[in-house]
Amino acid sequence: MLIQFTVENHRSIKNSAVISFAASKDKSFEEYLLHPDEKKTLLPVLAIYGANAAGKSNVLHAVSYTHLRAHE
């Protein structure tokens, strides 16, 4: 289960960028959140959006690259 992913110095991403599935303290949609244990509350989905050429595809490439390297 992916909870947090950090990438830096990959393609156009120079500084550290963090993707986190950790939920905020807001309880508005509590019934949709995941609770893998008593300490964690996670989002079931995540959206990456931004301007054209902002690096969205490079973030996905970094996640994919890391996944492939882990299974070598």
Residue, then its C-alpha position, 0 to 999 in steps of 0.5 A: m500500500l502506497i502511503q507517501f512517495t517522495v521524488e527529487n532530481h528526476r527529469s524536470i523535478k529538481n526539488s523534493a516533491v511529496i505525494s501523500f495519501a494521508a487524510s486531513k482532520d476534516k471528517s466531512f467524508e469519513e465514510y470514504l476514508l481508509h483505516p488500515d490501522e488505528k493510527k492511519t487514516l488514508l485517502p482512497v484516491l488522489a488527483i494530480y493536476g496542474a498546468n501543461a508542462a508542469g511535471k505531472s507525467n514526470v511524477l507518474h514516471a517516477v512512481s512507475y520507475t520506482h515500482l519497476r526497480a523494486h521488482e527487479 
